[in-house]
Amino acid sequence: MNKWAGKYLWLCAVFFAALSITSCTGSRKAVREPIKEQGAEYLVKKLKENELKFHQFSAKFSATYTVDQKKTNVSGNLRIAYDSIIWIAITPALGIEAVRFMLTPDSIKYLNRLNNTFLVQNFSYVNQLLNKTLDYDMAQSFLMGNDFSLYESNTFRASVENQQYKLITENRRKIRRNVRRSDDDISIPLQTIWLDPETFKISKVLLKEAERDNRKFIATYEGFENVEGKTIPSVLDFKIETAEKKVRIKIEFTKMQLDQELTFPFRIPEGYKELKDLQSAK
């Protein structure tokens, strides 16, 4: 697989992981009143009430992928059918599509127009690439700035930190009725969520695996915009930290649309070579 395809692979694989607000009037900064302590049950309720609810979402994006201080810039299109499809087309230059991904709750499909190759695998293949547990619900939630919908929410503890609400939980497990046999060991070792006290939108998420080389995934959300009456983050900043490497992907959405009729084309042209493993195709 050529160098472009390798970069796209990691860009999309990592797709699948704090605001401090001040305002000024003239030269004087407005002083913000300290926020009141609230219980975890109340904060989780407000979080769920203010999450983005949609059927379909689309946006153009530009992204900067940084690993070992080396940056790669790409752009493309993102389309999501809620709980069904995540579709990503990447265009490195001149508006010509180079790579296409399509994720469903059960599968990942990859098409590389640069070297005429494709791959179709179970979703579990993403976890093999990342050496980390990830499911479709997590990937969709990270892209939309939502909390995970298929996981327990009754074990959070609440506090206040830097004028934001903070929710923290350990060993957050997948809801039993939504667990497939192959996923029955999925859990989140440590999760922390920061909430904006005015909108109750997620401003930051931390996932941490202390027993695995202090592995961390941090997602930060900024640039909230009103799209058809709903608040959506337009700037997503994902950071992955391990003992060996630090990776960062910063994404900016433009032309966001909700609940427009979308298509999710994924046709494999005749003559394309099927890959069994993307890593071996370098």
Secondary structure, DSSP 8 states (H G I E B T S, - for coil): --HHHHHHHHHHHHH--------EETTEE----------HHHHHHHHHHTS---SEEEEEEEEEEEETTEEEEEEEEEEEETTTEEEEEEE-STT---EEEEE-SSEEEEEETTTTEEEEEETHHHHHHHTS---HHHHHHHHHT---SSB--SS-EEEEETTEEEEEEEEEEB-GGG--GGGTT-EEEEEEEEE-TTT--EEEEEEEETTTTTEEEEEEEEEEEEETTEEEEEEEEEEEE-SS-EEEEEEEEEEEEES----------TT-EE-S-SGGG-
